[in-house]
């Protein structure tokens, strides 16, 4: 076991960070799963309604450094594209 005071503090800090990251990623995965379920069900309205909440969750995770910025951007891009491809809005 570690004996240095700084190592003990650093270990406590890493445990706190792990807790924050776990909580943030769990919330992100939950929202992502709900949006993907709506996409699988071909429910464009529900998926589009949940998208701003998911984007907010992704931005929070990026801000807290639970995920990297490019990862967050990739998630947003792919999910937006999947929703847009569900049923195209007819042109007027």
C-alpha positions in Angstrom: 0.0 0.0 0.0 1.1 3.5 -0.6 2.7 5.5 2.2 3.3 9.0 0.9 0.7 11.6 1.9 0.5 12.9 -1.6 -0.1 9.4 -3.0 -2.9 8.9 -0.5 -4.5 12.2 -1.5 -4.1 11.4 -5.2 -5.8 8.0 -4.7 -8.7 9.7 -3.0 -8.9 12.2 -5.8 -8.9 9.5 -8.4 -11.7 7.7 -6.7 -13.8 10.9 -6.7 -13.1 11.4 -10.4 -14.0 7.8 -11.1 -17.4 8.4 -9.3 -18.1 11.6 -11.4 -17.1 9.9 -14.6 -19.2 6.8 -13.9 -22.3 8.9 -13.1 -21.9 11.1 -16.1 -21.3 8.2 -18.5 -24.2 6.3 -17.1 -26.6 9.1 -17.7 -25.2 9.6 -21.2 -25.6 5.9 -22.1 -29.2 5.8 -20.7 -30.2 8.8 -22.9 -28.4 7.4 -25.9 -30.1 4.0 -25.5 -33.6 5.7 -25.4 -32.9 7.6 -28.6 -31.6 4.5 -30.3 -34.7 2.6 -29.3 -36.9 5.3 -30.8 -34.8 5.1 -34.0 -35.2 1.3 -34.1 -39.0 1.8 -33.7 -39.0 4.2 -36.7 -40.4 6.9 -34.4 -38.9 10.1 -35.8 -40.9 12.5 -33.7 -39.9 10.9 -30.4 -36.3 10.5 -31.4 -36.2 14.2 -32.6 -37.8 15.3 -29.3 -35.2 13.5 -27.2 -32.3 14.7 -29.3 -31.8 18.1 -27.5 -31.7 16.4 -24.1 -29.1 13.9 -25.4 -27.0 16.7 -26.9 -27.1 18.5 -23.5 -25.9 15.3 -21.8 -23.1 14.8 -24.4 -22.0 18.4 -23.9 -22.0 17.9 -20.1 -19.8 14.8 -20.4 -17.4 16.7 -22.7 -17.2 19.6 -20.3 -16.5 17.3 -17.3 -13.9 15.5 -19.5 -15.7 12.2 -19.1 -15.5 11.8 -22.8 -13.3 13.5 -25.4 -14.7 16.3 -27.6 -14.3 14.4 -30.8 -16.2 11.5 -29.3 -19.0 13.7 -28.3 -19.1 15.3 -31.8 -19.1 11.9 -33.4 -22.1 10.7 -31.3 -24.0 13.9 -32.2 -23.3 13.5 -35.9 -24.2 9.9 -36.2 -27.4 10.1 -34.2 -28.5 13.2 -36.0 -27.9 11.5 -39.4 -29.8 8.4 -38.3 -32.8 10.5 -37.3 -32.7 12.5 -40.5 -32.7 9.3 -42.6 -35.7 7.8 -40.8 -38.4 9.4 -42.9 -37.5 12.4 -45.1 -39.7 15.4 -44.7 -41.4 16.0 -48.1 -40.1 19.1 -50.0 -42.7 21.8 -50.7 
